[in-house]
Amino acid sequence: MPLVLERRSERSAMIAIASPLIAIALTLATMAVLFAILGKNPLEALDVYFLEPLTDPYSLGEIAVKATPLVMIAIGLSLCYIANIWNIGAEGQFLVGAVAGSWLAVRTNGTDAGHWVLPAMLLLGALGGALYALIPAICKVRFGASEILTSLMLVYVANFGLDYLVRGPWRDPHGMNFPTTADFDPVATVPTLIEGGRLHAGAILTLFVVMAATVLLGRTIMGFEIRLVGAAPKAARFSGFNADKLTLFTFAVSGALAGLAGIIEVAGPVGHLQPDISPGYGFTAIIVAFLGRLNPVGILIAGLFLALTFIGGENAEIAIKVPLDLTKVFQGILLFYVLACDSMIIYRIRFISPLRKPAHANV
């Protein structure tokens, strides 16, 4: 019997809240099947992935380290997505922010620069990410180009630009020919919060970003405009809101947060600029944004969960000898189920008899 998707007249608030949990449950079930196919004990594998990291204090700190860029980037992306604007290039903005901030660290390396260096690096990182994000925004506003395609293509430009710099003019002459800059000076690094760990002050800054986004979306005219343009663009036009200016604003904020996350990652856990500074944070943050229901607090929780998959994947690679790329498979399956569950909130599946025409069919 043919299947059709029929729009629901009303959406259940309960199902909307439960949707991410259903998606996670389905993802875990699918992963259990994959582990079984790989010849691993599914329960043991899921325990290594999701439970063991929660019992080790060092792993808990690493989860917070991984969650910091994910949450910061996802907060910026959520502003775009709420406004029905699609920034898919946060990975490139992350890399450009890392490069922009690292420029100052490279220029002042080995000098007696003061403590102003790190704040200036953070500012440059945010500015670099914002300017890079404005390229697809301007192309959309001025020429009607798809922001999905332009922002995505710019990721490769940023990636090749970073690769050129660390293999060429910025490469450390004493680095044994490795493609990396010299280690940043102490004044150019983000301070750690726990002695002997990697948890850094960027985690606290991320919490401030979450609080600021909560206030912006819930208590300001700009937040109301973002939500209105996304939900009812015609009503927004009649209200005098300018969709083009909002596109520029949300892209700039999204890029600034991605760029800030990039320079924090480089000046924090990494300590220097190198080609593989990101395991795909910009793309994973898209999953975080939707899993968190585009809500800042929800994104914080979702970011911690996705960070757990990174740490769990590293543990599983050692403990049960599964490929590290299985983490990307997990994240892709999770995104699929999140989008599928979200579709079921808006639509219901209906069976149509082949002998009966749908109600909307031509007679």
N, C-alpha and C positions, 0 to 999 in steps of 0.2 A: 504494500500500500504506500502511495506517495506521502512524503512528509513535507509539511510547510511550517514556517515560523510565523506565528501570529502574535502581534503586539498585545501585551497585557493592558487592560484598561486601568489597573492599579498595580503599584509595585509594593511588595511587602517589605517593610522596614526590617523585620526580623531576618528575612532571607538575605537582604543586603548586608547585614552585619555578619551573618553566618557564612556568606559566600567565600571569603578568604580561608576560613577554617575548612570548608568543604574542599577547596582547591588544594590545600596542604595535605589533607587526608588522602585525596586521590593521587597526589604526587608521591606520597610515601608508599602507597599501595603499588603504584607503577614501578617505583624504584626497587621495591622488594622483589617484584617479578624480574627486573633486570639483574639484580644480584643473583637470583636463582639461576638465570640463564648463564651468568658468568661462573657458575659453580661455587658461589659463596653462600654461606648461611645467611638468609635475609635478616633474621633477628640480630645476629651478631654484627652484621654490617651496619644496620640502622643504629645499633647501640654505639658503635665506634663513631658514626657520623654525627649523631645528635645528642647523645647522653654523656659520653666520656668527656668531651670538652667542657661540659658544665660542672664537672667534679674536680677540675684542676685549676687552681688560682691563676697560674700563668696563662692558661688557655682562655680564661675569662677576660684577662687583660688584652689578649690578642683579639678576641671577639670585638671588644670596644675599639681597638685600633682599626680593624677592618670596617667596622660600622661607621666610623667617623666620616670618611669620604662618601660612603654610600648614602647616608642620611642627608648630608649637606647637599649633594648633587640632586637627590630625589626631591628635596624641598623646593629647589628652584624649578625642576621639571614639573612639579605638581601645579605651580602657578600657571605655567603654559597650558597644561592639559585641562585644568579647570576652565580656562578661557577658550578651550577648543582650538588651541594653537599647538603645533606638533614639533617640538624641538627633539630631534633624534640624535643630534651631534654633540651631546654633553661630553663624550669621550674626547673629542677634539678640543673642546673648550678646557677640559681638565688638563690636557697636555700643553696647550698654549699658556695657560696660567702658570703651570710648573716652569715652563721656559722663561716667561716674562719675569717671574720672581727670581729665578736662578741667575738671570743675567747680573743682577746686583751682587749676588753671593760670589759669582765668578770674578767680577770686577774688583771686589773688595777683599778677595781671598789673600791672606798673608799680610794684610795691612793692619793698622791699629784702629780700625773703624769701631765706632761706639755701639751702644745698644739700640740705636735708631735703625740699624740695618734690618732686623727682623720685621718690625712694623712696616718699613718701606717695602720689603719683599712681599709681605701679605697684600699690601695695597696694589703693588704692581701685578701680582698674580690675579687679583680680582679684576683689575682694569683690563688686563690682557684677555681674560676669559670673556668679559663683557663686550669688548670691541670685536672679538672673534665671533661671538654669537650674533652681533648686530649685522654681520654680513648676510646671512640667510634672511634675517628679519627685513632688512632694507630691500633685498631682492624680491621678497614677497609683497611688501607694501608698494614698491615702485614699479615692479615689472610683472607682478602676479605669479612669480615662480613658486614652485612647490617647496615649502620650507622643509618638508621631509627629505626630499632628495638633496637639496643644497646643503643642509646641515649635516647630513650623513656623508656626503662626498668630501666635505671639509675635514672630516676625521682623518682621512688618508693624507691630506695635505699636511696637517699638524704632525702626524706620525712620521712622515718622511722628513719634515723640517727638524724635528727633534733628533732623528737618527743622523742627519747631516751634521748638526751642531756637536753632538757628543763624539762623533767619529772624526770631526774636522777641527774647526777653530777652537772649540771649548775642551777638547780632549786633554786630560791630564798628562803632561809630558813625562811624569814619573809613575804613570799608572800601568806599566808593563804592557803597553799597547792595547789595553782594554778600552772599549768605547764608554768612557765615563769621565765626568769632570773630577777635579780634586775634591776631597771631602770638604764640606763647608766648615768655616770657622765656628767656634762655639756661639758667637754673637749672631750667627746666621742660622741657627737651628732652634727648633721649637723645644722648649724645656719639657722634660719628662715629669710625670706626677708621682711615680713610684720608683724608688731606688732599685736598680737591677732589672727593671721592666721596660717595655717600650710604650706604655700608655703615656700619652703626651697631652699638653694643654689644648690641643686642637679638639679633643673630645668635649672639653668644657665650652669652647666656642660653638661647637655644634649644638649643644643644648640651648645656648642663647639664640641661635638661628631658629631652632624649633619654636621657642617661645615667641620670637619676633614674628614668625610666619603665622602663628596662632592668633596673635593680636591683629596682624594685617588682614587676615581673611575674615575674622569675626568681629572686628571693632572699628574698621576704617571704611571710608567711602571707596578707596581704591580696591579694597577686598570685595566690597559689594559690586563694584564695576566688573571686576574679574569674573565673579560668579554669574552676573547678569549677562555679560557678553557671551559666555560659554553656554548658558542655558536658554537664553532668548535673545539672539542678536538683533532681531527687528525691534523688540522693546527697548534694547539698549540704544539703538539709533534714535528712536523717538525720544528717549530720555536725554539725548545730547551727548552720549558717550562716544568717543572716537575710537573705533576698532583698530585703526592703523597705529595710533599712539600707544594703545594698549599692547599691540604686537611688539613694538619696539621696547616698551617697558619690561614686559615679561621675559622677552629674550635676553635683554640686558641683565636683569636680575638673575635669571637662570644661568647665564654664562659667567656672571661674576661669582656666584656660589660654586660653580664647577671649577673655575680658575682658582678660587681661594682653596678649595679642596686639593687641587693639584699641587700648589706650592706648599701647603701644609704637609702633604704626603712626602714631598721631596725633602723639605727642611726638617721633617720629623723622623719617621721610621727609616727612610732610605738614607738620608744624610748627604746625598750628592745626586746629580742628574745623570740618568742612564736611560737606555732605550726602553726597557721593560718596567717602567715605574707603575704601570697599571695592569692588573689582571683582567681588565674589562669593566672597571668601576662604572664608567659612563653608561654602558649598556645594561649592566646589572641594576643600576639605579632606576631604570625604567620599570623593571619588575617590582622594585621596592616601592615606587610611587603608587602603582596600581594595587599591589598587595596591601598597602596601607590606606587604601580608599581615598587617596589624594588628601588625606588629613595629616597635619604635621605630627600629632601624637601617634597616629597609626603608622606613619612612615618611620618614626623612631623605633617602634616595636618590630616592624617589618625589616628594617635595616639590621637590627640585632640578629634576627632570624637568618637572613641571607648571609650575614657575616659568619654565623655558626656553620653554614654550609661550606664556606671557604676553609675554616679551621678543621672541620670534620673531614673534608676531602683530603687535606694534607695528612691527617692522622690515618685515614683509611688507606692512603697510598703506601704508608709504612707498615701498618698493622696487618692488613688483609690483602695487600698487593693488588689494588685496583688502580686503573689509570686516573691521574689527577684530572684529566679532561671530563671525567664522569660528573664532576661538579657542574660543569657547563651544561651537560645533558640534564642534570637535575633542575638547573635554573630555567632552561628552555621548556621542560615539561611543566614546571610550575607556572610559567607565564601562559602557556597554552591553557591550562586548567583555570587560571584566574580569569582570562578573557572569556573562556567558555561559560564559566559560572556567571560572569557578569552579563553575558548575552541572555542567559536563562532568567535573569532578573527582569529584563525588558521584554523578552519574548517567551512564548510557550510553544512546545512542539505539538502539532496537531496532525492527525492522520486523516487523509482525504481518500475517499473511495474512488477508484478509477472510473466508476460509472457515474460519478457525481462531480459536477463542476464546482470549483471554489466560488464562494459568494461574490468575489470581485471579478470573476471571469466575464468576458463578453458573451452576451446571449445571441 
